[in-house]
Amino acid sequence: LADTGMTTFDPGFVNTSSTKSAITYIDGDAGILRYRGYPIEQLARSSTFIEVSYLLIYGELPTPAQLEDFTDKIRRHTLLHEDLKRFFDGFPRNAHPMPVVSSAVNALSAYYQDSLDPKDPEQVELSTIRLLAKLPTIAAYAYKKSVGQPFLYPDNSLNLVENFLRMTFGLPAEPYEIDPAVVDALDMLFILHADHEQNCSTSTVRLVGSSQANLFTSISGGINALWGPLHGGANQAVLEMLEDIRAGGGDTTDFMNRVKNKEPGVKLMGFGHRVYKNYDPRAKLVKAAADKVLESLGVSDELLDIAKGLEEVALNDDYFISRRLYPNVDFYTGLIYRAMGFPTRMFTVLFALGRLPGWIAHWREMNADPSTKIGRPRQVYTGYTERDYVDLSGR
Ligand code: SDX
């Protein structure tokens, strides 16, 4: 907006000229999503999260040698500084994991001061690898803190997703059995969340980074923006909505009437989107995976039936059709996370784990662009015109 000299900062205004990016393409009307030109459907079917992370950050699919080198570098940075591990002791057990994770990510700026300079390519590379390697460890420790269980060190014989699952659900007293179905499903979900153009949290990362703040602290800002229930926090809010409907007897009609009557605070969470005015292509893939994953885990969840019932009603109801409201990526993901054993409050942390490579890619693109100026949106002033001061005695 500053570039165009416009003075109105309208959150609904998508100024396509203000940010240029070569990372992700979305066609909201056609329901198209491509990472560096590759359709999300193909990546979800054929790629892996670590390969998609490389693609988003470096712009090309890696050769076998490049992938091995990238994987090996990440593997060697999964440990946290021992003092940073003690950082978790200071949080109350009942803290939501999102502020714990964003605080720990910001604290990386204090523990890894040799990788803060955004103008030093080697330090940018080192902070990139450290974040990709350490966020799964931080996320797992935030969960362990909430359940009062001991932290497990990473086991680098495992891949990124396997290591995260073992650090989250494993116990020192017994071996953790990796379930390939869970690993594959979580890997695919991370791919689906990996980037999404200039969404709220990615724009936050770019804005913070535009002041030449370091990568760790910029990503911490993105995690905080993601927590909001209108953004990444929606996957938690969807489960809470489904639980409320079930607690009320499972009648979706009454709930949908409350939505359509615009009862304050009542929305069909997991529906609608700032850009997609068609079915979110990611939601299609998640919905298809939900049935498969729950079946492979031997889980039957009546909340999935309630969710499908809500979708069926919404897709045939003029209130939603006329407003072009369709399921978004958050509508079904929580049901899969729940079947995997994650508590609802970890769902948005999982979103952050998936979105990390996209945030890093955008920060690096902004940081490398010599035309980047510090972000400075303008406004329309709606306050008083000039007036004179009145002494206390005169008020
Ligand atoms: C994500 O930007 C991204 O790319 C985000 C994301 C990513 O990958 O980064 O895709 C991830 O954040 C997905 C969105 C998750 N949030 C939710 O599911 C929360 C529920 N959704 C809504 O809050 C809403 O749809 C938003 C916030 C997502 C979009 O808000 P907008 O742009 O204000 O919606 P709109 O302009 O399209 O709304 C048009 C109408 C309005 O009604 P009217 O004033 O015209 O009568 O539809 C209504 C809205 O009130 N509406 C809804 C609704 N979403 C919009 N009514 C009921 N339930 C909803 N969910």
Boltz pocket constraint, residues with backbone or C-beta under 6 A from the ligand:
constraints:
  - pocket:
      binder: B
      contacts: [[A, 193], [A, 195], [A, 196], [A, 198], [A, 199], [A, 200], [A, 229], [A, 230], [A, 231], [A, 232], [A, 234], [A, 259], [A, 266], [A, 267], [A, 268], [A, 269], [A, 270], [A, 271], [A, 272], [A, 273], [A, 274], [A, 275], [A, 323], [A, 324], [A, 325], [A, 328], [A, 329], [A, 330]]
      max_distance: 6.0
